[in-house]
Amino acid sequence: MPANDNANVAVTGITRFSLDATRITLVFLILVIVAGMGQFLTFPRQEDPPIVIREVVVSAQFPGMKPQDIEQLITRQIEAKLRTMPEIEDIWSDSKTGVAIVHADTADEYNDVDAIWQKVRNRMLDLAPELPAGTIGPFVNDEFGLVAVATIALWSEGFAMAEMREVARDIRDRLYELEGIRKVELWGVHEERVFLEFSSAKLAQLGVSIQDIIQTLTSQNVVLPGGRYDIAGQDVIIEPSGNFRSVEDIENVLIAVPGTEQPVLLKDLLQIRRGFAEPAEDLAYFNGKRAIVISLSITPGVNAVDFGDRLTAKVRDLESRLPIGYVLEFATFQPDLVQKAVDGALLNVYQTLIIVLIVVMVFLGLRTGLIVGAFVPMTMLMGLIIMRFAGIELERISIASAIIALGMLVDNGIVIAEDIRNRLESGEERRSACLKTAETLAIPLLTSSLTTILAFMPILLLTGQTGEYAYSLPVVVTILLLSSWFLSMYMTPFMCFWFMKVPPRVEAGAKSGDAYSGRIYVVYRALLKEILKLRYIVLLATLVVLGGGGYLGSTLVREMFGHSDRNQFLVYVDLPAGYNIEATEEVVQRLTGWLSDESANPEITGTIAYVGTGGPRFVLVLAPFDPDPHRAFVIVNTESGDQVIKVAERVRQYIAGSLPEVEGRVKRMWTTGDEPGFLEIRLIGLDAQYLYEKGQQLTDRVRAMRGTIDVRNNWENKVLRAPVLIDQARARRVGISSQEVAHSLQAHIDGIQATEYREGDRAIPVMLQSVEEERAAGSDFYNIRVYAPAKGTNVPLTQIASIRGEWALSRIARRNQERAITVEFKHEVLKAAELFEAVIPEVEALGLGEDYRWEVGGEIETQAETMPKLFKYLPHCG
């Protein structure tokens, strides 16, 4: 028997079984409906597909160390250690005053990132002893890719930050009671401190040194065992007192005064107060009000919509238990966006169902229309069941894939139902009509479905984050099209056999049993005959159209993924490097105050601002920037996604006109990968000063190009530094070391931690610093006195050191163990490829030296990495 006949027999067996085993078929269809509906109601739902964030962040600190030393002594050591791991692909770092931050990602073929991150931790533990003494860290953050499904703002009227912090901590503990929670974090918490403020003149008068105060505090504030007694078989623990239990304990510490036998109370020597860290590390504002933001991440596989309902009920319950004046509000809430996407997909299903019903009923009658109409939701329900077993969730891509497949899967049901109807009209016996239709059309329909499926296979074979993000597209299309084909062979003939009522065709002038003698077929037949007469011309025209389409396709501007339709946009607020967080906070207050003005911005429904940090990752594709006191990040919500472009442009104009000290970048949300149209030019070489100058030149050239926006370079601007040059010979003569000079300077200017005060489960640092009047007077530097232990006296700093001002680099960025300055920008109109062509002459005009080079990043780089992977398997699938 020929292979084609065997295949026909096999597929006809599906239809034959549905007609012979009626009860089994009915049970099967009922199970599909019940199980499909059950799966739909409990299906895991997320905004974005689950992808592996192959990025880890390693950080280390050395307070006060300048960027060049941080780079050479810490950053390069971390990079070298990471490079010994074959799994690591790219490394990029940022070295700034006192801080080294190194990012690294793995190659696409590695999926077990947990094991890789453990290796990173082990490498960093091995490295720690090799770093300069005094280095804090390195620390490994392997949860950089966690997405906050919701952020909740806690704000109040009439309560202090200390009280808000305690409430926020309690709320965090209560939220962990929710099933499915992975991590709850607090943002914008202003930590408390106990300040011991001294007057340099008073300490000098009494002969008390900073070191004496620190040593006295640390020696008394201890928690050490005093031993144990065995009394009648029971252990009695001996606990010596001394550790601080209150601020009063600190105030009553006795400090010895040199040359006298009479100690003084610390409160008589210093001003002691309890306050907040100066400066704050990060701050948060919700709708212009100071707030603490609570971010929540959920475990994989949790239904985000269901979790959102439970979270909302929990938050309302917690809010009802708070004292009057506290308010809990959602700043971002992903479940609403997920539900919106699901509702949109359902709307498409309903629209398809209605259109199919109308069209089929008009041309084929009521019963045939209802049969085909039932085919669409049955295919979707069966697809949901298979998707659940395949581990596919309802998210942005799988929903879009279902919508794409809707227009194709309905064809199988229509073709089968129409052919059976034609056979019944021609007088063929009902069972025979169903079997003959299956035998005739099964292979053509399967071939057609497989052809469409193969067109999506290159996406399935993609590797890396792009492949993971788009993975559900080919899988869902495959599942739905094969489900459609199966049900067209199984369910449609069954329903036609039992429910289709068609009288034999009786047409004047038509032969009995001729299904193709209608008016439409006659016209179509005549058209085919004319085309066949001109077959060479038609073939030539087809080749011309094919070639022309290929040529035009090659000239199209490529864009990986477009902008999102979320009703949100982003505002990045960058002050010049060197500005402190208080200055950034003042700018953010002005900006958020204007954004919250209903008369100026009636479309805006809310804002959430993070000062000094990028906040939590609230959407998968958006990585928060590393902490910096002169930077802030604002999320703006509008009433609808259609308003985003207009409002974003208004915000951009406001920043340019009313906040001249700010480099503001206003961005629409995007779906995945790099921001659409985003371009980077990297200048790479050895000499930091040369790179900085060329980077500034390129930045100025790009800004001068018409239409460019969001221009920034990652080395930013130079900052004013004040090196203290210690005359080592003079210092040694009076018995003062460089360390003692550094401690005196730090205590006088920023403050130095003397000890810590334990309250409940918190350890509050006790900071020793000069009084505000001395800290505020920059010229008082010349009156700073350094204690000389050898002589038992205080020596003016100006006797052993001099100070001078200089402009220095604020940071040094590196990429793959080379210094690299990156200029990033967009264009109001041009796509990334067009913008790249426009900027090439500007880069070439820099005249880079022989040992320097440039490369492109951003969307162009992502396309260059992804497109070859996509087209690699295209010939095989075609």
Secondary structure, DSSP 8 states (H G I E B T S, - for coil): --HHHHHHHHHHHHHHHHHH-HHHHHHHHHHHHHHHHHHHHH--B-SS------EEEEEEE-TT--HHHHIIIIIHHHHHHHHTSTTEEEEEEEEETTEEEEEEEE-TT---HHHHHHHHHHHHHHHGGGS-TT-EEEEEE--TT---SEEEEEEESS--HHHHHHHHHHHHHHHTTSTTEEEEEEES---EEEEEEE-HHHHHHHT--HHHHHHHHHHHS------EEEETTEEEE-----S--SHHHHHT-EE--TT-S--EEHHHHSEEEEEE-SS-S-EEEETTEE-EEEEEEE-TT--HHHHHHHHHHHHHHHHHHS-TTEEEEEEEEHHHHHHHHHHHHHHHHHHHHHHHHHHHHHHH-HHHHHHHHHHHHHHHHHHHHHHHHTT--BSHHHHHHHHHHHHHHHHHHHHHHHHHHHHHHTT--HHHHHHHHHHHHHHHHHHHHHHHHHHTHHHHT--HHHHHHHTHHHHHHHHHHHHHHHHHHHHHHHHHHHH--------TT--TT-TT-SHHHHHHHHHHHHHHHTHHHHHHHHHHHHHHHHHHHHHS---SS-B---SEEEEEEE--TT--HHHHHHHHHHHHHHHT-TTT-TTEEEEEEEESS-----STT-------TTEEEEEEEESSGGGHHHHHHHHHHHHHHH-TT-EEEEEE-BSSSS-TT-EEEEEEES-HHHHHHHHHHHHHHHHHSTTEEEEEETT--EEEE--EEE-HHHHHHTT--HHHHHHHHHHHHT-EEEEEEEETTEEEEEEEEE-HHHHH-GGGGGG-EEEETTTTEEEEGGGTEEE--EEEESEEEEETTEEEEEEEEEESS--HHHHHHHHHHHHHTT---TT-EEEEEEHHHHHHHHHHHHHHSHHHH-
